[in-house]
């Protein structure tokens, strides 16, 4: 091989090595941001739920006896609600079940329309208020669940980026060690 071709290969090799170093650094930075996001989201979810002091009914409680509730909440019996998965279970299988038993299972929108047409019906007004509060709490708990999923995905992204960065770094190191001209 002539000297010009060797110089061109050397330059190309240095360019690729530099790009690999930049890629490894970028993956580590993005992975670190994703890891921070995961920890931030999960600690925020937990701390925000903790201050609400919501507890699942105790084990063996009649509140867990319904087939619409028990199979989903028995595993959390007596625990404080602190995670996104718990928030989802509580929203969908405790609050939602109880709300479905109010006013024949009508939604807030249906009840509100009826209440506007019957403003003196106190029972209906109370049902509207109860269903509104319950629907709002369900929405808040499911939003917390959604954020916890984002936190879990961020953790997976961080791990994947770290693994890819390590693999690229090892391959780069092996190439440099096997071809010393790359580093000169």
BASE-74059 format. One record per atom (N, C-alpha, C, O): x, y, z; residue in three letters. Coordinates in pm, whole numbers, padded with zeros to 5 digits, always signed. Layout:
XYZALA ...
This chain:
+00084-00117+00000UNK +00000+00000+00000UNK +00089+00124+00000UNK +00190+00130+00069UNK +00049+00221-00078UNK +00131+00341-00081UNK +00101+00431+00040UNK +00002+00412+00111UNK +00188+00526+00059UNK +00179+00613+00178UNK +00053+00698+00178UNK -00001+00724+00286UNK +00005+00741+00065UNK -00117+00822+00055UNK -00238+00743+00104UNK -00321+00795+00178UNK -00246+00619+00062UNK -00359+00534+00105UNK -00353+00507+00255UNK -00456+00505+00322UNK -00231+00487+00307UNK -00218+00466+00452UNK -00260+00590+00529UNK -00325+00579+00632UNK -00223+00706+00479UNK -00263+00832+00545UNK -00414+00850+00541UNK -00475+00894+00638UNK -00475+00817+00427UNK -00621+00829+00415UNK -00691+00733+00511UNK -00789+00770+00575UNK -00642+00611+00521UNK -00701+00513+00615UNK -00684+00563+00758UNK -00774+00550+00840UNK -00568+00619+00786UNK -00540+00671+00920UNK -00637+00784+00954UNK -00689+00790+01066UNK -00660+00874+00861UNK -00752+00986+00883UNK -00895+00936+00902UNK -00965+00978+00993UNK -00936+00845+00815UNK -01071+00787+00826UNK -01088+00716+00959UNK -01191+00729+01025UNK -00987+00641+00999UNK -00993+00569+01126UNK -01005+00667+01243UNK -01081+00644+01337UNK -00929+00777+01237UNK -00937+00878+01344UNK -01075+00944+01347UNK -01129+00969+01455UNK -01132+00970+01231UNK -01266+01030+01223UNK -01368+00936+01287UNK -01450+00978+01369UNK -01362+00807+01250UNK -01457+00711+01308UNK -01435+00694+01458UNK -01531+00682+01534UNK -01312+00693+01501UNK -01283+00682+01644UNK -01340+00803+01719UNK -01397+00788+01827UNK -01322+00921+01662UNK -01376+01043+01724UNK -01528+01037+01731UNK -01588+01072+01833UNK -01590+00993+01622UNK -01736+00980+01620UNK -01784+00878+01724UNK -01888+00899+01788UNK -01710+00770+01741UNK -01747+00671+01841UNK -01734+00728+01982UNK -01819+00702+02067UNK -01630+00805+02008UNK -01613+00867+02139UNK -01728+00964+02166UNK -01783+00967+02276UNK -01763+01043+02065UNK -01876+01137+02079UNK -02005+01062+02103UNK -02086+01103+02186UNK -02025+00950+02033UNK -02146+00869+02051UNK -02152+00811+02193UNK -02257+00815+02257UNK -02040+00758+02240UNK -02036+00702+02376UNK -02069+00811+02477UNK -02150+00790+02567UNK -02005+00927+02463UNK -02030+01038+02555UNK -02178+01080+02550UNK -02240+01100+02654UNK -02233+01092+02429UNK -02374+01132+02414UNK -02467+01030+02478UNK -02562+01067+02547UNK -02441+00902+02455UNK -02525+00798+02515UNK -02518+00802+02668UNK -02619+00783+02735UNK -02400+00827+02721UNK -02386+00836+02867UNK -02460+00957+02923UNK -02524+00948+03028UNK -02453+01070+02852UNK -02524+01190+02897UNK -02675+01168+02890UNK -02747+01197+02986UNK -02724+01118+02777UNK -02868+01094+02762UNK -02915+00988+02861UNK -03022+01001+02921UNK -02835+00883+02878UNK -02869+00781+02977UNK -02877+00838+03117UNK -02965+00801+03195UNK -02785+00927+03150UNK -02785+00990+03283UNK -02908+01078+03303UNK -02966+01080+03412UNK -02946+01152+03200UNK -03066+01235+03208UNK -03189+01145+03226UNK -03277+01175+03306UNK -03195+01037+03151UNK -03308+00943+03163UNK -03311+00880+03302UNK -03418+00863+03359UNK -03195+00846+03356UNK -03188+00788+03490UNK -03236+00889+03594UNK -03312+00855+03684UNK -03190+01013+03581UNK -03236+01119+03672UNK -03388+01136+03661UNK -03457+01145+03762UNK -03440+01139+03537UNK -03584+01155+03517UNK -03661+01041+03583UNK -03764+01064+03645UNK -03611+00921+03570UNK -03676+00805+03632UNK -03683+00821+03784UNK -03789+00804+03844UNK -03569+00853+03844UNK -03566+00870+03990UNK -03654+00987+04034UNK -03726+00977+04133UNK -03649+01098+03960UNK -03730+01215+03993UNK -03878+01182+03986UNK -03954+01213+04078UNK -03920+01120+03877UNK -04062+01088+03859UNK -04109+00992+03967UNK -04212+01015+04031UNK -04034+00885+03989UNK -04078+00786+04087UNK -04078+00840+04230UNK -04166+00805+04308UNK -03981+00924+04265UNK -03981+00980+04400UNK -04092+01084+04415UNK -04151+01096+04522UNK -04121+01159+04308UNK -04230+01256+04314UNK -04365+01185+04326UNK -04449+01226+04406UNK -04384+01081+04247UNK -04508+01003+04256UNK -04527+00952+04398UNK -04634+00969+04457UNK -04425+00891+04453UNK -04433+00835+04588UNK -04458+00942+04694UNK -04542+00925+04781UNK -04385+01052+04685UNK -04401+01156+04788UNK -04537+01225+04778UNK -04597+01260+04880UNK -04585+01245+04656UNK -04717+01308+04640UNK -04830+01216+04687UNK -04928+01262+04745UNK -04814+01088+04664UNK -04916+00994+04713UNK -04908+00980+04865UNK -05011+00966+04931UNK -04788+00982+04920UNK -04771+00963+05065UNK -04845+01069+05145UNK -04907+01037+05246UNK -04840+01194+05101UNK -04906+01302+05176UNK -05058+01291+05173UNK -05126+01351+05256UNK -05111+01214+05077UNK -05257+01196+05071UNK -05307+01096+05176UNK -05426+01095+05209UNK -05218+01014+05226UNK -05250+00916+05331UNK -05369+00826+05293UNK -05461+00805+05372UNK -05363+00775+05171UNK -05466+00682+05123UNK -05417+00541+05155UNK -05304+00503+05123UNK -05503+00463+05219UNK -05470+00324+05254UNK -05573+00231+05191UNK -05691+00263+05183UNK -05526+00117+05149UNK -05617+00013+05100UNK -05687-00047+05220UNK -05632-00050+05330UNK -05810-00096+05200UNK -05879-00162+05311UNK -05794-00278+05364UNK -05719-00340+05288UNK -05808-00309+05493UNK -05728-00418+05551UNK -05767-00554+05494UNK -05877-00574+05442UNK -05674-00647+05505UNK -05697-00784+05457UNK -05819-00842+05527UNK -05837-00826+05648UNK -05903-00909+05450UNK -06024-00970+05504UNK -06140-00874+05519UNK -06249-00915+05560UNK -06120-00748+05486UNK -06226-00647+05498UNK -06339-00674+05399UNK -06315-00725+05289UNK -06460-00641+05439UNK -06574-00658+05348UNK -06561-00566+05227UNK -06621-00591+05123UNK -06483-00459+05240UNK -06462-00367+05128UNK -06387-00434+05014UNK -06390-00385+04901UNK -06321-00546+05042UNK -06246-00619+04939UNK -06319-00745+04891UNK -06265-00821+04811UNK -06440-00766+04940UNK -06510-00891+04909UNK -06572-00895+04770UNK -06597-01004+04718UNK -06598-00782+04711UNK -06659-00780+04578UNK -06565-00841+04475UNK -06445-00816+04478UNK -06619-00921+04382UNK -06535-00977+04276UNK -06482-00870+04180UNK -06390-00895+04102UNK -06540-00750+04186UNK -06492-00639+04104UNK -06377-00566+04173UNK -06308-00485+04110UNK -06357-00594+04302UNK -06255-00523+04379UNK -06145-00616+04430UNK -06027-00593+04404UNK -06184-00719+04501UNK -06089-00809+04568UNK -05975-00861+04484UNK -05860-00851+04525UNK -06004-00918+04367UNK -05895-00975+04287UNK -05786-00873+04249UNK -05672-00910+04221UNK -05822-00746+04248UNK -05728-00642+04207UNK -05660-00574+04325UNK -05549-00522+04312UNK -05727-00574+04440UNK -05673-00499+04554UNK -05625-00584+04671UNK -05557-00532+04759UNK -05659-00713+04674UNK -05616-00797+04787UNK -05465-00795+04808UNK -05418-00799+04922UNK -05389-00789+04699UNK -05243-00790+04713UNK -05190-00663+04780UNK -05077-00660+04828UNK -05273-00558+04784UNK -05232-00433+04849UNK -05302-00412+04985UNK -05285-00307+05047UNK -05378-00508+05030UNK -05459-00494+05152UNK -05378-00436+05267UNK -05271-00485+05301UNK -05432-00329+05326UNK -05370-00266+05442UNK -05253-00174+05411UNK -05206-00103+05500UNK -05204-00174+05288UNK -05087-00092+05253UNK -05128+00052+05224UNK -05243+00081+05189UNK -05031+00142+05239UNK -05052+00280+05197UNK -05030+00286+05046UNK -04942+00219+04993UNK -05111+00366+04978UNK -05101+00383+04834UNK -04981+00472+04804UNK -04984+00592+04834UNK -04875+00415+04744UNK -04750+00490+04721UNK -04693+00476+04580UNK -04596+00545+04546UNK -04751+00388+04497UNK -04693+00365+04364UNK -04798+00390+04255UNK -04918+00396+04281UNK -04747+00405+04134UNK -04837+00424+04021UNK -04929+00305+03998UNK -05047+00323+03968UNK -04876+00184+04011UNK -04960+00065+03993UNK -05070+00057+04098UNK -05183+00018+04068UNK -05037+00095+04222UNK -05138+00099+04327UNK -05243+00205+04295UNK -05362+00183+04316UNK -05199+00320+04245UNK -05292+00428+04210UNK -05390+00382+04102UNK -05509+00412+04109UNK -05339+00311+04003UNK -05424+00260+03896UNK -05526+00160+03950UNK -05645+00168+03918UNK -05480+00068+04033UNK -05570-00032+04090UNK -05677+00033+04176UNK -05795-00002+04166UNK -05638+00128+04259UNK -05733+00196+04349UNK -05836+00275+04268UNK -05955+00273+04299UNK -05788+00343+04164UNK -05879+00423+04080UNK -05978+00336+04005UNK -06098+00361+04007UNK -05925+00233+03937UNK -06009+00151+03849UNK -06093+00046+03920UNK -06199+00007+03870UNK -06047+00000+04038UNK -06114-00113+04100UNK -06166-00085+04241UNK -06217-00175+04308UNK -06154+00038+04285UNK -06214+00074+04414UNK -06306+00193+04395UNK -06427+00184+04415UNK -06248+00305+04357UNK -06330+00426+04339UNK -06430+00406+04225UNK -06549+00434+04242UNK -06384+00359+04110UNK -06472+00343+03994UNK -06586+00245+04022UNK -06699+00266+03977UNK -06555+00139+04096UNK -06660+00042+04129UNK -06766+00107+04217UNK -06886+00090+04195UNK -06721+00182+04317UNK -06817+00249+04406UNK -06896+00357+04333UNK -07016+00374+04358UNK -06831+00429+04243UNK -06904+00530+04166UNK -07009+00467+04076UNK -07116+00525+04055UNK -06979+00350+04023UNK -07075+00284+03934UNK -07203+00244+04009UNK -07307+00219+03948UNK -07193+00238+04142UNK -07309+00201+04223UNK -07396+00321+04259UNK -07505+00305+04315UNK -07349+00440+04228UNK -07424+00563+04258UNK -07509+00599+04137UNK -07460+00596+04024UNK -07632+00633+04159UNK -07724+00681+04055UNK -07733+00589+03935UNK -07738+00634+03821UNK -07734+00460+03963UNK -07752+00363+03855UNK -07636+00358+03756UNK -07654+00315+03643UNK -07519+00400+03798UNK -07402+00393+03711UNK -07393+00505+03608UNK -07313+00497+03515UNK -07473+00609+03625UNK -07468+00720+03530UNK -07337+00797+03548UNK -07280+00803+03657UNK -07291+00856+03438UNK -07167+00933+03441UNK -07193+01073+03497UNK -07307+01116+03513UNK -07083+01143+03525UNK -07096+01281+03572UNK -07171+01366+03469UNK -07257+01446+03505UNK -07138+01349+03342UNK -07203+01429+03237UNK -07354+01404+03235UNK -07433+01497+03222UNK -07393+01278+03248UNK -07538+01245+03248UNK -07606+01303+03371UNK -07712+01363+03362UNK -07544+01284+03487UNK -07602+01335+03611UNK -07608+01487+03612UNK -07706+01546+03658UNK -07504+01551+03561UNK -07500+01697+03558UNK -07612+01753+03471UNK -07677+01851+03508UNK -07634+01690+03357UNK -07743+01733+03267UNK -07877+01719+03338UNK -07962+01808+03329UNK -07896+01608+03409UNK -08020+01587+03483UNK -08034+01689+03596UNK -08143+01739+03622UNK -07922+01719+03664UNK -07925+01812+03777UNK -07958+01954+03732UNK -08025+02028+03804UNK -07910+01991+03615UNK -07941+02125+03562UNK -08091+02136+03534UNK -08152+02240+03557UNK -08148+02028+03486UNK -08292+02026+03457UNK -08376+02017+03585UNK -08493+02054+03583UNK -08317+01968+03695UNK -08389+01951+03823UNK -08308+02013+03937UNK -08260+01940+04024UNK -08293+02144+03940UNK -08205+02208+04039UNK -08252+02192+04184UNK -08173+02212+04276UNK -08377+02156+04206UNK -08428+02142+04343UNK -08416+02000+04396UNK -08449+01974+04512UNK -08370+01908+04315UNK -08355+01769+04355UNK -08222+01755+04430UNK -08116+01738+04369UNK -08229+01763+04562UNK -08109+01762+04647UNK -08033+01630+04633UNK -07910+01629+04627UNK -08105+01518+04629UNK -08038+01388+04615UNK -07956+01385+04486UNK -07842+01340+04487UNK -08014+01432+04378UNK -07944+01436+04249UNK -07824+01530+04254UNK -07718+01498+04201UNK -07840+01646+04319UNK -07729+01742+04332UNK -07613+01678+04411UNK -07497+01698+04377UNK -07646+01603+04516UNK -07543+01536+04595UNK -07473+01426+04515UNK -07351+01408+04525UNK -07551+01352+04434UNK -07491+01250+04349UNK -07395+01312+04248UNK -07288+01258+04221UNK -07436+01427+04190UNK -07350+01497+04095UNK -07219+01536+04163UNK -07111+01515+04107UNK -07228+01591+04283UNK -07107+01633+04356UNK -07017+01514+04389UNK -06895+01522+04374UNK -07077+01406+04431UNK -07000+01286+04467UNK -06932+01226+04345UNK -06813+01193+04349UNK -07006+01213+04235UNK -06949+01155+04114UNK -06841+01247+04057UNK -06739+01198+04006UNK -06861+01378+04064UNK -06759+01471+04016UNK -06629+01453+04095UNK -06521+01445+04037UNK -06641+01448+04226UNK -06521+01430+04311UNK -06454+01295+04282UNK -06331+01287+04273UNK -06535+01191+04269UNK -06479+01059+04241UNK -06411+01053+04106UNK -06302+00997+04093UNK -06475+01109+04004UNK -06415+01111+03870UNK -06286+01192+03869UNK -06189+01155+03803UNK -06286+01302+03944UNK -06164+01384+03952UNK -06052+01306+04018UNK -05939+01308+03971UNK -06083+01237+04127UNK -05980+01157+04195UNK -05930+01044+04105UNK -05810+01016+04102UNK -06021+00980+04034UNK -05979+00876+03939UNK -05883+00935+03836UNK -05778+00876+03808UNK -05918+01050+03780UNK -05832+01115+03681UNK -05695+01149+03737UNK -05594+01129+03670UNK -05692+01199+03859UNK -05563+01233+03922UNK -05479+01107+03946UNK -05359+01105+03919UNK -05542+01003+03997UNK -05468+00879+04024UNK -05417+00814+03895UNK -05306+00761+03891UNK -05497+00819+03790UNK -05453+00761+03663UNK -05344+00846+03597UNK -05259+00793+03525UNK -05345+00976+03622UNK -05236+01061+03575UNK -05107+01026+03648UNK -05000+01022+03587UNK -05117+01002+03777UNK -05001+00958+03855UNK -04950+00825+03799UNK -04829+00806+03784UNK -05040+00734+03770UNK -05001+00606+03711UNK -04926+00628+03578UNK -04822+00567+03554UNK -04980+00717+03494UNK -04916+00745+03365UNK -04774+00799+03386UNK -04682+00758+03315UNK -04756+00888+03480UNK -04623+00940+03507UNK -04530+00831+03559UNK -04411+00830+03527UNK -04584+00740+03638UNK -04498+00631+03688UNK -04453+00541+03573UNK -04342+00488+03576UNK -04538+00523+03473UNK -04499+00444+03356UNK -04387+00517+03281UNK -04292+00454+03236UNK -04399+00649+03267UNK -04294+00728+03203UNK -04163+00711+03280UNK -04056+00699+03219UNK -04171+00711+03413UNK -04052+00690+03495UNK -03990+00554+03471UNK -03867+00541+03466UNK -04072+00452+03458UNK -04022+00317+03431UNK -03957+00308+03293UNK -03853+00245+03277UNK -04019+00371+03195UNK -03963+00372+03059UNK -03829+00446+03060UNK -03734+00404+02994UNK -03822+00557+03133UNK -03696+00633+03140UNK -03585+00547+03200UNK -03470+00556+03156UNK -03617+00465+03298UNK -03517+00375+03357UNK -03467+00274+03254UNK -03347+00249+03244UNK -03558+00216+03178UNK -03520+00120+03074UNK -03432+00189+02969UNK -03331+00133+02926UNK -03471+00309+02928UNK -03392+00385+02830UNK -03251+00408+02884UNK -03153+00391+02812UNK -03241+00448+03010UNK -03109+00473+03071UNK -03023+00347+03066UNK -02907+00353+03025UNK -03078+00235+03105UNK -03002+00110+03107UNK -02958+00072+02965UNK -02843+00035+02944UNK -03049+00082+02869UNK -03016+00046+02731UNK -02905+00138+02678UNK -02811+00090+02614UNK -02917+00267+02703UNK -02814+00359+02655UNK -02679+00332+02721UNK -02576+00340+02655UNK -02680+00300+02849UNK -02554+00267+02917UNK -02491+00141+02858UNK -02370+00136+02836UNK -02572+00040+02832UNK -02522-00085+02776UNK -02463-00061+02636UNK -02355-00109+02604UNK -02536+00015+02554UNK -02485+00044+02419UNK -02355+00124+02427UNK -02261+00097+02352UNK -02349+00220+02518UNK -02226+00300+02535UNK -02109+00212+02574UNK -01998+00228+02522UNK -02131+00119+02665UNK -02024+00028+02708UNK -01980-00061+02592UNK -01860-00082+02572UNK -02073-00113+02517UNK -02039-00198+02403UNK -01955-00121+02301UNK -01853-00171+02255UNK -01998-00001+02267UNK -01923+00079+02170UNK -01784+00112+02225UNK -01686+00106+02152UNK -01776+00147+02353UNK -01646+00179+02414UNK -01553+00058+02412UNK -01433+00072+02384UNK -01606-00059+02441UNK -01523-00181+02438UNK -01474-00209+02296UNK -01357-00241+02276UNK -01563-00198+02199UNK -01524-00221+02060UNK -01418-00120+02014UNK -01323-00156+01945UNK -01435+00004+02054UNK -01337+00107+02020UNK -01202+00075+02084UNK -01098+00083+02019UNK -01206+00040+02209UNK -01082+00007+02281UNK -01012-00114+02217UNK -00891-00112+02200UNK -01087-00216+02182UNK -01028-00333+02118UNK -00965-00297+01984UNK -00857-00345+01950UNK -01034-00212+01908UNK -00980-00172+01778UNK -00851-00090+01796UNK -00754-00109+01722UNK -00850-00001+01894UNK -00731+00080+01919UNK -00616-00008+01966UNK -00502+00013+01924UNK -00644-00104+02051UNK -00538-00192+02100UNK -00483-00284+01992UNK -00365-00318+01993UNK -00569-00324+01898UNK -00525-00414+01790UNK -00464-00339+01671UNK -00395-00400+01588UNK -00489-00212+01662UNK -00436-00130+01551UNK -00377-00002+01609UNK -00443+00103+01605UNK -00258-00007+01663UNK -00198+00107+01730UNK -00187+00232+01644UNK -00176+00342+01697UNK -00190+00217+01509UNK -00180+00335+01425UNK -00301+00426+01441UNK -00292+00546+01413UNK -00414+00371+01486UNK -00534+00451+01506UNK -00511+00555+01612UNK -00560+00667+01600UNK -00436+00521+01715UNK -00416+00614+01827UNK -00299+00709+01804UNK -00282+00804+01880UNK -00218+00685+01701UNK -00101+00772+01681UNK -00134+00896+01604UNK -00047+00979+01579UNK 
